[in-house]
Amino acid sequence: MKIRPEQLQRHLQSSLAPIYLVGGDEPLQVQEACDAIRQQARQQGFSEREVRHVERGFAWQEVMQMADSLSLFGDRKILEIRMPTGKPGDEGARVLREYAERPAEDTLLMISCGKLDGATLRTKWAQALEQAGVLIQVWPVEEAKLFDWIQQRMRQQDLQASREAVALLVERVEGNLLAAAQEIDKLLLLHGPGRIDAEAVAEAVSDSARYSVYSLVDTALSGKADKTFKIINGLRSEGVEPILVLWALSREIRSLSAMAAEVRKGAAIETVLGQQRVWERRKPLVREALKRHSLGRWYAFLQHCSRIDRIIKGAEVGKPWDELLQLGLSMTGMTVLESS
């Protein structure tokens, strides 16, 4: 059975399935769906819990062994499998199909993963889990609907926010639902239930989600020069150390240089992305960045990183933040004048 996230609470009030597959590239909604399932299971006597993370070399047979093992106290248990890629591999697919055919008694299997694309949903293992249990597919909140999402979230916390307050919060979090939820919790803690105006939001809400080094990397890869400019200036104004920004950018550039070298040798981009274990949600960013710049340009970015490192350490004259801005804008594809 397939249900939408907003239907989950009603479903849980009426029944509890033996298997749940929760997938999506919006971490907050995946997390909250799993929390709701876990809470309802505990209320129904599932007092034990085992968690396994699917990584390279994961032994899928452990899943069957854990499911078959009996509790010393006869308690019901929750078996959580966290599978970030949504790709169990051949062995995992076989084990999951076998489990779906014979779910363990007194065990609730909950699998959480990243985005479930169409190809994954058509696999035999995904269809077997959906037929034996419940599939919950989470989608990111569209930008046009973010205002309503935040407004509804604030109402659930008994915060009566003005339209200006909600609009300001929408602007500050820039689509990051987890950051929005954290800021709403902070507002409740600082002001308690009741009316919230834009001034209260401006005083309480930080720009940390907006100006994170990870956000900078993805923004630069996406080719958004204006936003890259804003984030770098934001990091600078917040007092972030330049070495941290350089670390994030140089790590990504080294990785992309290696991938560009493989593409130069004739490897297909999709093959390289798979070999480098690029997350599904980041593949479009990395793919476009590889198409935007040649191998020579990636090597030039690496040389620029080395120069910035020397400047930060005082071994060369220059202004670290100006150089970081030049590097970030160059990564977007913008033509930037070389500093002297």
N, C-alpha and C positions, 0 to 999 in steps of 0.2 A: 504494500500500500504506500502511496506517495501522498504526503501532506505538506502544506506550506508552514513556515515558522509560526505565523499568526494563528494557525489551527492547532498548534501543539498542546496548549493548555487544555482546550476542550477535549482533545483526544485522551490526554493523561487522566482526566477526571472520570472518563468512562472505562478505560482499559489500559493495560500495560503490555506491550508486545514483548516477545522474547529476544528480538533483535532490533537495533536501531542503527541506521547509517546516516550520519550527519555530515554534510559536505558543503563547502563554500569558501570564497576568498575574502569574507568579511569576518575577522577573528572574533569580534564581540558577539555577533549573532550566533556563531557556531558555539562559542563558549556558553552563552546563556541558554541555548537549546539543550546542551549537554547538562548544564546545571539543573534545569527543570526536570529532565528525565531522571537524573541521579536523586533529586529530592523526593520525587514521587516513589521511586524504587525503595528508598530508605523507609518511607512511610508504610510501605507494604512488606517490610521485614527483610529487605536486602541489606544486611548489616555489614557484610564483608565486601572488600573492594580490592581488585588487583589491576594494576595499570602496566601496560607494556608499550614501548615506543618502537615503531618499525624503522629500523636503520639498516645500513648495509650489513649483510650477514645475519639478519634476524631469523631466528629458528621458528618457523611457522608451526611446527608440530607442537611447540609449547602451548599454543592456543588450545589444541585438542586435549592435551594433558591437563592443563589448568581447568578446563571445563569439566573434565571427567573426574577430577580429584574431589573427594568428599571433605567437607569441613569437619574438624574435630568436634564441633558443637552443633553440627547439623544446620548451620545458618545458611540462608540464601546469599548469593554474592553477585556483585557487578564485575564483569570483566571488560575493561576498557582497552581498546586498541587504538593508539594514536598514529595515524598514517599520513604524514604531511603531504606526500606527493600524490596520494590517491591511486598509486600504482603498486599493487601487492606482488607483482611478478608471477611467474608461472606456478611456483609452489604455493604462494599465498592465495592465488585464485582458486587452486584446487582445494586447499584446506577450507576456504570460506564457503565454497560450494558444498563440500561434505558437511560442514557444520550446519548450513541452512537446511539441508535435508534431514538432519537429526539434531535440533537444538537441545543443549543440555538442560536437564531439569534443574530447577532452583537456581538457574544462572541467567542473568541478563547480559547479553553481549551488546556493547555500544562501541561503534567504530566512528571516529571523527577524522576528517581529512580535509585537504584543500579543495579547490574547485572540482566539481564533477562535470566534466564536459560530455558532449553527446556521445563520443566514442566510448568513454568509460561507462556511461549508463547503458550502453548496448552490450557490454560484456556479460558473459554468463554468470560470473560471480556477483556482479552488481544486481542483475535481474533476480538471481536466486535469493539474495538478501532482501530485496524489495518484496518478493512474493511471500517470504517467510516472516517478514517483520514490517518495519516502517522506514521509508526513505524520506529524509528532510533535506531539501536542496535550498541552500541559503544564497540569496543574491544581494550584491551591494545596493545600498540605498541610492537611487538616482539623485543627482544634484538638485533637480527640480523638486524632489520630495523631501530633501533634507530638512527644510524649514519645518514641515509638518511633523517629521520624525522627532526632532529636538523638542518641539512644542509639546507633543504628546508625552515624551519622556519626562519633561519638567512637570507636567500635570500629574503624572503618576507619583512624583515625589512631593506633591502638594505645593509646588512652586507656581505662582500665578505671574508669569512673565509677560511683560509688554512686548509688542511686535518688534520694537527697536532692540530690546534685550535679546530676543531670539535671533534676530538678524545679525547682531554683533557676534553672538556665539557661533552662528553658522560661518561667518567670515573668519573667525579665529581658528576654528578646528579644521577647516578646509577638507571636509569629507571624512575625517578620521572619527569613526563612531566610538571607538574606545576612548579617544581623547575627549570627545563630547560627553560621554557617560561619566568620566572622571571629573570633568569640570562641573557638571551638574551636581554630582555628589559633594564637591567642594562648596558650591553655592549653598546647598542645603545645610552643610556643617557650619558655614560662616554666618548665615542669615536666618536659618530655620525656615519652617513653612511660611508661606505668605507671598506677598507681592515682591517681584524682582524687576528693577528697571535697568536701563542700559548702563547707567553709571555704576551700579553694583557689579554688573558683568565685567565692565572695563577694569574695575579695581581688583577683581578676584581672579579673572581668567588669565592664565599665562599663555605665551606664544610658544611654549616648549615643543608642542606637537607640530606646530607650523614650521618651526625653525630647527628641526633636528638634522643631524649630519646624514642620517639615512634618507630623509626626505630630500636632502640636497643631491645626493647621488642619483636617486631615481629621477628627479626633476631634470638634472643635467642630461641624463641618458635620453629622456623623452624629448629633448630639443627645445625646451621652454626657457628661452633666454631671460625674459622679463621676470619670471618666477625665480629662476636661479639667482638673478641679481638681488631680489628681495630677500631670499633665504640667507645668502651669504652676508648681506648687511645686517640681517636680523641676528645671526649668530655672533657677528662682531659686536653688536650693541649689547648683547646679553653677556658678554665677557667670556665667551667660549674660547679656549686656547686654540691658536692656529694649528698646532701640531695634531690636534684631534681631527680637525677638518682635513688636513693633509693626509692623515692616516686613512680616512674613509675613502677619499678620492683616489689615492695611490693604490690602495688595495684593489679597487674596482678596475682601475686602468691596467694594472698588472694582469688581472684575470682576462680582461678583454684583449690585451696584447697577445696573450697565449692563444686565445680563440681565433683572433685575426690571423695569426701565423698558420694555424691549421687550415683555415679557409683558403689562405694563400696557396697552400700545398695542394688544394683541390677538394678538400672535404666539404660536404654539404653543411650549411649553417645548422640545419635541424639536427644533424648527426653530432655536430660539435656541442650544441646546447645540451643534448642528452648525455654526452660523455662528461661534460663539466657539471652535470647535475644541477642545471639552472632551474630554479623553481618555476612552476607552470605560470604563475601570475607575473613573473618577471621576464618571461621569454619575449614578449612583444617589445619591451624596452631594450633588452640586449640585442635582439635581432635588428632593430632599427639603428641602434648605435653602431653595430658592425657594418651595416650598409652605408652609414653616413661617413665613416672615416676609413681611410686605407691603413694598412699595417704601418706604413711610414709615419702617419699621423699619430697612431697610438704610441709608437716609439718616441716621437717628439714630446708627447704628453708625459711619458716616463722621465725624459730628460728635464722637463720643466719641474716635475715633482722633486727631482734631485736638487735642482737649483733652489727651490723653495725651502727644502730641508736645510741647505747650507745657510740661507738667509736667516731662518728661524734660529739656527745655532750660532749666528754671528760670524760665520766664516765667509760671508759674502754680503755686500751692501745691497739693500733693497727693502721694500715694505711688504711683509708677509701677506697681509690682507689684500693688497692690490694685486699681488701675484696670484693668490688663490681665486680672486674674482676673474682675472684674465684666464686662468686655467678652466674654471667652471664654465665660463661663457664660450670658450673655445670648444669644450666638449659638446655643447649644444649645437655646434655647427656655425656659430656666429664668427665672423671675421674680426679678429681683435689685433690691434697694433702691438707689435712686440715691444716690450719694455727695454729701455737701454741700460 
